Amino acid sequence: MSEETINYLVYDTEADAIARADIEGARRGYAYHNTPDGVTRYHTYPQKTLYNKYALDVTEYELTEDEQSAITNSVKFPTPEGP
């Protein structure tokens, strides 16, 4: 059994990453973008990296050529803190 490769775009700010996620949600026609009571807005949501940047899983996104050339498969995330 092989693992699926996850493609990420990494952004300097959370706001930039969320803006890109919002564009994809609109492209997919998620309810938030079409109805007053729609709740689904994002296909994926950015995660903070170990280096204080924001990684957005874009594996299933429709990407521009510039975005395709900026994809990375290697992102380090902080270790979750235990109780």
N, CA, C and O of each residue as an XYZ file, in Angstrom:
332
protein
N       0.849     -1.175      0.000
C       0.000      0.000      0.000
C       0.894      1.237      0.000
O       1.746      1.389      0.875
N       0.704      2.115     -0.973
C       1.538      3.305     -1.054
C       0.781      4.520     -0.524
O      -0.444      4.608     -0.611
N       1.549      5.442      0.021
C       0.956      6.670      0.535
C       0.772      7.666     -0.597
O       1.594      7.741     -1.511
N      -0.301      8.421     -0.532
C      -0.551      9.461     -1.515
C       0.363     10.645     -1.225
O       0.546     11.031     -0.071
N       0.925     11.208     -2.267
C       1.748     12.397     -2.110
C       0.841     13.603     -1.886
O      -0.133     13.806     -2.611
N       1.171     14.388     -0.884
C       0.402     15.601     -0.595
C       1.181     16.790     -1.131
O       2.364     16.960     -0.836
N       0.505     17.606     -1.920
C       1.108     18.809     -2.485
C       0.694     20.017     -1.646
O      -0.478     20.191     -1.312
N       1.675     20.839     -1.317
C       1.418     22.037     -0.527
C       1.904     23.284     -1.255
O       2.890     23.249     -1.992
N       1.202     24.370     -1.035
C       1.725     25.702     -1.319
C       1.969     26.324      0.044
O       1.129     26.221      0.938
N       3.110     26.966      0.205
C       3.474     27.549      1.498
C       3.430     29.071      1.372
O       4.003     29.655      0.453
N       2.740     29.688      2.315
C       2.539     31.139      2.320
C       3.190     31.759      3.548
O       3.310     31.118      4.592
N       3.607     33.008      3.412
C       4.205     33.734      4.534
C       3.174     34.086      5.596
O       3.490     34.132      6.785
N       1.934     34.335      5.163
C       0.908     34.736      6.125
C      -0.307     33.810      6.046
O      -0.605     33.225      5.004
N      -0.987     33.700      7.169
C      -2.212     32.906      7.210
C      -3.273     33.534      6.306
O      -4.030     32.820      5.648
N      -3.330     34.852      6.272
C      -4.323     35.544      5.450
C      -4.164     35.200      3.970
O      -5.158     34.989      3.276
N      -2.935     35.142      3.485
C      -2.697     34.787      2.083
C      -3.120     33.348      1.801
O      -3.712     33.065      0.759
N      -2.821     32.447      2.720
C      -3.192     31.044      2.540
C      -4.709     30.880      2.562
O      -5.264     30.128      1.761
N      -5.379     31.578      3.472
C      -6.837     31.503      3.549
C      -7.469     32.090      2.286
O      -8.462     31.562      1.784
N      -6.899     33.171      1.778
C      -7.427     33.775      0.554
C      -7.377     32.779     -0.601
O      -8.310     32.700     -1.400
N      -6.281     32.018     -0.686
C      -6.175     31.016     -1.761
C      -7.172     29.879     -1.544
O      -7.764     29.386     -2.504
N      -7.360     29.463     -0.302
C      -8.340     28.427      0.004
C      -9.750     28.912     -0.345
O     -10.576     28.135     -0.823
N     -10.017     30.173     -0.108
C     -11.318     30.763     -0.410
C     -11.585     30.753     -1.915
O     -12.703     30.473     -2.348
N     -10.569     31.057     -2.704
C     -10.701     31.028     -4.164
C     -11.097     29.631     -4.636
O     -11.962     29.477     -5.498
N     -10.459     28.627     -4.067
C     -10.780     27.248     -4.467
C     -12.197     26.873     -4.052
O     -12.901     26.195     -4.800
N     -12.621     27.306     -2.872
C     -13.990     27.032     -2.440
C     -15.016     27.662     -3.369
O     -16.044     27.056     -3.670
N     -14.740     28.870     -3.818
C     -15.633     29.548     -4.759
C     -15.640     28.822     -6.098
O     -16.694     28.658     -6.711
N     -14.471     28.390     -6.551
C     -14.379     27.675     -7.823
C     -15.189     26.386     -7.792
O     -15.790     25.994     -8.792
N     -15.199     25.732     -6.633
C     -15.939     24.484     -6.482
C     -17.435     24.715     -6.236
O     -18.220     23.767     -6.240
N     -17.824     25.979     -6.022
C     -19.228     26.295     -5.803
C     -19.747     25.892     -4.436
O     -20.923     25.561     -4.284
N     -18.870     25.921     -3.441
C     -19.292     25.547     -2.093
C     -20.385     26.481     -1.595
O     -20.474     27.640     -2.000
N     -21.208     25.947     -0.713
C     -22.428     26.629     -0.264
C     -22.184     28.043      0.252
O     -22.993     28.934     -0.008
N     -21.096     28.269      0.972
C     -20.808     29.594      1.526
C     -20.847     30.661      0.439
O     -21.276     31.789      0.682
N     -20.406     30.306     -0.740
C     -20.287     31.257     -1.841
C     -21.584     31.402     -2.638
O     -21.687     32.288     -3.485
N     -22.566     30.550     -2.380
C     -23.780     30.540     -3.199
C     -25.070     30.824     -2.463
O     -26.046     31.245     -3.084
N     -25.107     30.609     -1.163
C     -26.353     30.795     -0.421
C     -26.076     31.573      0.864
O     -24.980     31.480      1.416
N     -27.048     32.331      1.340
C     -26.840     33.112      2.564
C     -26.527     32.248      3.784
O     -25.828     32.691      4.695
N     -27.039     31.021      3.807
C     -26.835     30.159      4.963
C     -25.782     29.080      4.724
O     -25.620     28.176      5.544
N     -25.074     29.171      3.613
C     -24.077     28.146      3.298
C     -22.928     28.155      4.287
O     -22.436     29.220      4.659
N     -22.499     26.983      4.713
C     -21.435     26.919      5.711
C     -20.116     26.400      5.155
O     -19.059     26.766      5.668
N     -20.140     25.560      4.123
C     -18.886     25.034      3.591
C     -18.217     26.108      2.749
O     -18.794     26.614      1.786
N     -16.981     26.450      3.129
C     -16.280     27.537      2.456
C     -14.965     27.075      1.830
O     -14.623     27.502      0.727
N     -14.228     26.212      2.519
C     -12.886     25.822      2.077
C     -12.824     24.328      1.781
O     -13.489     23.529      2.441
N     -12.027     23.958      0.792
C     -11.771     22.534      0.530
C     -10.724     22.024      1.516
O     -10.847     20.926      2.058
N      -9.697     22.833      1.739
C      -8.687     22.563      2.769
C      -8.386     23.875      3.470
O      -8.674     24.949      2.942
N      -7.810     23.788      4.652
C      -7.505     24.982      5.446
C      -6.016     24.954      5.786
O      -5.473     23.885      6.066
N      -5.350     26.101      5.766
C      -3.902     26.101      6.023
C      -3.528     25.672      7.436
O      -4.278     25.856      8.395
N      -2.335     25.091      7.519
C      -1.771     24.680      8.804
C      -0.463     25.420      9.019
O       0.308     25.619      8.080
N      -0.213     25.831     10.265
C       1.020     26.521     10.607
C       2.180     25.523     10.576
O       2.079     24.420     11.113
N       3.270     25.925      9.946
C       4.436     25.060      9.855
C       5.377     25.290     11.030
O       5.195     26.209     11.828
N       6.366     24.447     11.110
C       7.382     24.564     12.152
C       8.118     25.898     12.053
O       8.641     26.399     13.048
N       8.157     26.472     10.850
C       8.911     27.710     10.609
C       8.004     28.937     10.521
O       8.369     29.945      9.916
N       6.814     28.843     11.132
C       5.872     29.968     11.212
C       5.413     30.489      9.857
O       5.208     31.689      9.675
N       5.258     29.581      8.924
C       4.623     29.891      7.642
C       3.344     29.070      7.610
O       3.039     28.369      8.575
N       2.593     29.142      6.522
C       1.307     28.460      6.448
C       1.243     27.587      5.201
O       1.341     28.076      4.076
N       1.075     26.286      5.424
C       1.036     25.308      4.344
C      -0.418     24.977      4.027
O      -1.207     24.664      4.919
N      -0.755     25.051      2.752
C      -2.101     24.742      2.288
C      -2.028     23.495      1.414
O      -1.320     23.476      0.407
N      -2.763     22.455      1.803
C      -2.826     21.226      1.012
C      -3.605     21.531     -0.261
O      -4.810     21.783     -0.216
N      -2.912     21.508     -1.393
C      -3.534     21.826     -2.679
C      -3.556     20.613     -3.604
O      -3.643     20.754     -4.823
N      -3.477     19.429     -3.020
C      -3.412     18.198     -3.797
C      -4.550     18.104     -4.802
O      -4.335     17.649     -5.925
N      -5.746     18.520     -4.432
C      -6.906     18.399     -5.319
C      -7.354     19.747     -5.884
O      -8.475     19.867     -6.378
N      -6.501     20.749     -5.817
C      -6.845     22.080     -6.310
C      -6.560     22.192     -7.804
O      -5.733     21.465     -8.356
N      -7.265     23.120     -8.442
C      -6.937     23.516     -9.805
C      -5.920     24.644     -9.663
O      -6.235     25.696     -9.107
N      -4.701     24.430    -10.163
C      -3.606     25.360     -9.933
C      -3.183     26.089    -11.202
O      -3.330     25.574    -12.310
N      -2.662     27.285    -11.021
C      -2.060     28.017    -12.135
C      -0.671     27.438    -12.402
O      -0.161     26.654    -11.601
N      -0.075     27.811    -13.496
C       1.280     27.344    -13.806
C       2.263     27.810    -12.738
O       3.140     27.049    -12.327
N       2.124     29.054    -12.285
C       3.008     29.566    -11.238
C       2.865     28.759     -9.952
O       3.856     28.443     -9.294
N       1.632     28.431     -9.603
C       1.400     27.627     -8.401
C       1.972     26.228     -8.558
O       2.563     25.689     -7.623
N       1.801     25.639     -9.728
C       2.342     24.295     -9.969
C       3.853     24.263     -9.782
O       4.401     23.284     -9.275
N       4.520     25.329    -10.191
C       5.977     25.362    -10.052
C       6.413     25.641     -8.607
O       7.577     25.433     -8.263
N       5.490     26.110     -7.764
C       5.815     26.425     -6.366
C       5.432     25.308     -5.391
O       5.667     25.438     -4.189
N       4.854     24.229     -5.882
C       4.416     23.127     -5.005
C       5.608     22.501     -4.297
O       6.697     22.376     -4.857
N       5.373     22.115     -3.059
C       6.347     21.331     -2.304
C       5.631     20.136     -1.689
O       4.439     20.198     -1.387
N       6.374     19.051     -1.508
C       5.818     17.858     -0.862
C       6.405     17.668      0.524
O       6.033     16.745      1.248
N       7.322     18.548      0.883
C       8.023     18.402      2.158
C       7.763     19.620      3.037
O       8.301     20.702      2.804
N       6.934     19.420      4.041
C       6.609     20.487      4.981
C       6.759     19.917      6.385
O       6.344     18.788      6.649
N       7.346     20.688      7.275
C       7.477     20.262      8.668
C       6.476     21.010      9.525
O       6.376     22.236      9.481
N       5.736     20.236     10.307
C       4.746     20.808     11.199
C       5.199     20.644     12.636
O       5.923     19.699     12.948
N       4.788     21.544     13.518
C       5.159     21.400     14.933
C       4.579     20.101     15.509
O       3.534     19.619     15.070
N       5.266     19.567     16.473
C       4.776     18.385     17.180
C       3.622     18.813     18.066
O       3.749     19.773     18.826
N       2.480     18.105     17.978
C       1.347     18.480     18.836
C       1.728     18.335     20.320
O       2.419     17.398     20.720
N       1.259     19.281     21.098
C       1.533     19.238     22.538
C       0.568     18.267     23.207
O      -0.626     18.253     22.910
N       1.093     17.472     24.096
C       0.262     16.515     24.822
C      -0.367     17.124     26.049
O      -0.062     18.258     26.419
N      -1.257     16.358     26.688
C      -1.937     16.867     27.901
C      -0.987     17.022     29.068
O      -1.402     17.437     30.150
